[in-house]
Amino acid sequence: ITWDFVDQLFEPEMIQALFDGYTGILEQLCNEAENPTITSDELVSSVTAYNNTKKDIPLSTLDSLFEERVLESGDKTAVVCENSSVTYSQLNSMANQAANYLFENNYNKCGVAVSGEKCIEIIAAIMGILKAGCYYVPVAVDVPPARQKYILENSNSSLLIDRKFLNNNIFGSYSNEFCEKTHHIDDIAYIIYTSGSTGTPKGVVIKHSAACNTILDINEKFNVNENDNIIGISSLYFDLSVYDIFGALSTGASLVLVKDQRNVNEIKHILRTNHITFWNSVPAILDMTVSSMDDNETYEDMRHILLSGDWIPLDLFDKAKKKFPNSDVTSLGGATEASIWSIYYPINKVEEH
């Protein structure tokens, strides 16, 4: 028996283990075994160990994770946007007002669409929507009316709120306290719509438990904590923003919003003035940012860079390490349906081949 394989793709030990397992099955078949099994103990043990990813993750609703931090970090900065900022307690008060508006107006277990504008008010509204037992549906501010109408109807969203609506109708008009908890970890947390490349946008429905599972696991893997400053680059209707918001606000970290992800000058200003420690974006935005930096421009505070959503250029790792010398770089992937990410790979070196 001869096996042909590409030696640049597979380690010799792996091929040998697979070959031993294969020939072992053939031997069992020759001996008329009814249920042949892989006989390579090494292969069985390695596969078993690799797939043993079971972990006890205490699931909760996303808003409950935030409320736990409010009790511990009430006076700490929660969200920064341009020249404005709010503490955890202030953001919680705003969220409670939004929740009271929804509850008192009988919005229950339904979708509430939110404008894709990134600002403190919208972040507070998202948290308030969840507190009220509803789910949020981000809608881009510049989409055609027909697409917006489709998303609202398809997601069963009874309301569309933006910054102006919040300031004119909710904030300052409702109580800062909210105690009506009627939802569960298996309730819907958000629906994010795909770009609609096949014709009709598809709404991806994610429950609290699923998103919480990813967020808590990522926070533990990368030791995200109250000392971190997370830059919020991605659009609200892209699921990387889900981690930016809840990854930050479930740990006591500060979320610093980028108004325009195409504005590298804004991004560099935020990196410099807000001592950003955690970056999460598609590779193109990081590539665009580091390519615009001066030769001697570095940012020492950055400790983690997460890249996902697209292919990572082979030269980006080295370019990033030069500008962020203290950072670890990790490649992640996963469908929106898998609650942001389902795989990750720490990049320590890019081989020449």
N, C-alpha and C positions, 0 to 999 in steps of 0.2 A: 504494500500500500504506500502510495506516495502522496504527500500533501504539498500543494503549491500555495505559498502565501507571500505577501509583500512584507519583507522584513523591516521596512521603515514604519509600518503601521502596528506591528505586534511584537511584544517581547518574546524571546525564544522560550522562556519558562512557561508562558501562557499557552503557546502552541503545543509544547510538550505535554502539559497537563490535559489539554483538550484531546490530543492524540491518544494519550493513555486511556482517557475516559471512553473515547470512541472505540478503540480496539477492545477494551474491556467489555463493552456491550456486545460486540461481534462474537467474542468468546462465549458469552452467556447464551447468545442465540444458537451458536453451534452446539451447546450443551442442552438445547431445547428448554431454556428458561422461559417461563410464561410471562414474567414481568421484568425484563432486563432493566438494570439501574446503573447509573454511573458508579464505577468502582474506585475511582481515584479519591482516596481519603483527603488528600491535599486540596483537590479541586472542590470537593463537597464542603470542606471546612471553610475554604476561602470565600466561596459563593454565599454560604450561610452567614459568615461574619459580615460580608459586604452588604447584604440585604437586611441585617439586623439594625434597623434604624428606629425601632420603637423607642419613644420617649414620652415621659409623663409631662404633658403640657397642660397647665390649668386653664382651660378655655373660659372665656368670658365674653360679654358684649364689648364692642369697641369703645362705647361711651363710658362703660364702667371702668375700663383701663384708665381712661382719662381722669375720671372722678377720683380714683385712688391717688393719682399724682396731685390733684388739686388739694387733697387733705395734707399731703406731705410737702408740697412745693408751691403753696399758694402765692407766695410773694415773688417767685422766680419768673423771669420772662418766658412766656410761652410762644408767642408769634411776633415776628418783626416783619414789617412791610414798609419799604422806603424809609420815611422819617418817623413812622409810628410803631408803637409796640404795645402789647398788653401782657399782663401777668396771667398766671394760671387761674387765679381767682376771678380776675376781670373777664377772661374768656369764658369761664364757667357761668358767670352772671349773664353774659350775652347769650350763651347757648340756652340757658334756662328761660330767658325771655322768648326766644324762638320756639322752644318746646311748649311753653304755655300758650302761645298764639295758636299753634297747631292743635293742641289738645282742646282748647276752649272753642275752636272753630270746627271741631269734629273731624279733623284729618287723622285717620286711624288706619294703621297697617297699609298705607298706600304710598305711592311714590311721590316725592317732592323734588321737582327739577330745580337745579341751581345753576345760575349763570357760571360760565367757565372763567369769569374774571377772578384772578387770584388776589385776594385781599383779606384782611383780618375779619371783616364782616361775614364773608362767605365761609371761612373756616369755622366761625362761631355757629353759623346757620347749619352747617353739616353736622356739627356735634349736637345741636338742638333737635334736628330732624331725627337723629338716632335716639336721643333721649325720649322723644315722643312716641317711639315705637314705629316710626316710618322708615323708609329707605330713601337714600338720595340718588339722584340721577343727574350727573353733570352734562350740561349742554353747551357746546361752543357758542361764543357770542356772535360769531360771524357766519353761522350756517344758514343756508337758504330756508325761508319760511316753511317750505314743504317738508324738509327734513326735520326741522324742529317740531312741526305738527305731528309727524309720524312717531318721533321718539316719545313725545308726551302721551300720545294715545296708546302706543305699543307697551309702554312701561307702566300704564295705569297711573300716571302722574296727574294729580288733581290741581297742581299749583306750580307755577314757575316764579321763583324769586331771584332777585338780583340785589345789588348793593343799594340802589336807590329805594327799592321796596322795603328792605330791611330798616333803613334809616328813617323812612317816612312813616312806616306802619307798625313796627315791632319794637325796636330798641327805644327804651324810654317810656314805652306804653304798657309793658307787662311786667309781672313780678320777677324778681331776681331768683326766686326760690321755685324749685320744681321737684315734686315728690312722686308723681304718678308713673310708676314703673310697670309697664304692661307687656314688655317684650322679653324674648328668650334668645339664647345663643343660636338657635336654629331658625330664627327669623332672618329675613333678607336685610342686608346692610346697605348694599348699593347695586346698581345696574349700570354697567359701562357699555357703551355701544361701539362696535367696530367701525372702521372707516367706510364700510359698505362697498368694498372693491368688487363684490360679486353682484352688485345691484341694490340690494336692500340691506340697510344696517342691521346687524344682529346684536340684540341685547344680551350681555353676559351677566347672569344673576349670581351674586355671591352672598353667602350667609355670614353672619357674625363669626360663627365658629371657625369657618374656613379661613377667613382673613386673619382672625386672631391667632390661629395656628401658625401661619407664616410669620406674622409680625413678632410674636414672642420667640419663635425659634431664631429668627434673624437677629433680634436684639441680644439673645444669649450668645449666638455664634460670634458676634462682633463686639460684644461687651458695650452696647450702646447704653449710655447712662446720662445722669443729670448734668454732667460736665460737657456734653457734646452740643455743638451748634451744627444743625443739619440744614443744608441749603436745599430749598424747595424749587427745583428747576422745572419739572415736568408739568404739563397741562393737567388740569383736574379731570379731563375726560380721557386721560391715559393712566393705566393702572399703577404705574410707578409712583404717582402722586399719593396713592393710598398708603404706601409705606412711609413716604415723607411725612404725611399728616399724623398717622397713628403710631408710626415708629417713634417719632419725636415725642408726641403728647402722651404716650404710654410709659415714658421713662423719665420725664422731668427735663428732657433736653429742650433746646430752643429751636424753633423752626423759622428760618429766614427765607421769605418768599422772593423769588425772582419774577418780576412783572413780565419781562420779555426774554424768553430763553434764547433768542437770536442775538441779543445785545451783549456781546462779550465784554464791553466796557462796564456794563452794569454788573455782570457776573464777577469780574475782577475786582470791582469796587467792594462788592459784598465779601469776597474772599479776604480782602485786605482789612476791612473795617470790622467785620463780625467774627474774625478768627474761626472760620469754618473748619470743622474737624471731620465731617462726614459728607460724602458726595455720592449721589445716586442719579444716573442719567443714561440715555442712550450714548453709544460711543461717539457719534458725530459731534455732539455738543462739547464733550471733553476735548476732542481733537481740535475743534474750532477754537476753543478757549486757549489751550496750551500753544497752539500755532500762532496766536496773536500776542503772546507774551515776549517781553524783551529777553535777551540772552541771560541776563543776571537776575531775572525775576523768579523768586521762589516763595513758596508758602509752607512754612515749617509746621503749622498747626494741623494740617490735614493728616489724618491717621487711617482713614478707610475710603476707598473709591470702589463703588459698585457699578458695573457696566452690564447692560442687558438690552434686549430688544432688537439687536442687529449684530452683524459681524463686527468683530473688533479688529481694526487694522493691525497688522503685525508689528508696525513700528510704534504704536501708541503706548505700549507698556513702557518702553524706554523713555519716550518723550514725557510721559506722566511722572515717572520717577525722578526725572531731572528737575521738574517744577515742584513736585511734592515729595521731597526726599524721605520723609518719615512715614509715608503712607503704604498700606498694603492695597493691592489691586486684585479684585475678584470679578470673574466672569460669571454671570447668572443667566438663567433662561427659564422659560415656561410659558404656557399659554395663559391668557387672561382667565380662562376657565379654571386654571389650577391655582387661583388666588395669588397672582403676581408672579411667583417663582416656584419651580419644582426641582431645579438642579443648580449647583454652584461649583466653581472650580477656582481655587486660589492660584493666581498667576505669579510664579516666583522667577521665571526665566522664559524667554522665547528662544527656542533653538533655531539655529540658522536655517535648517532645512524645513 
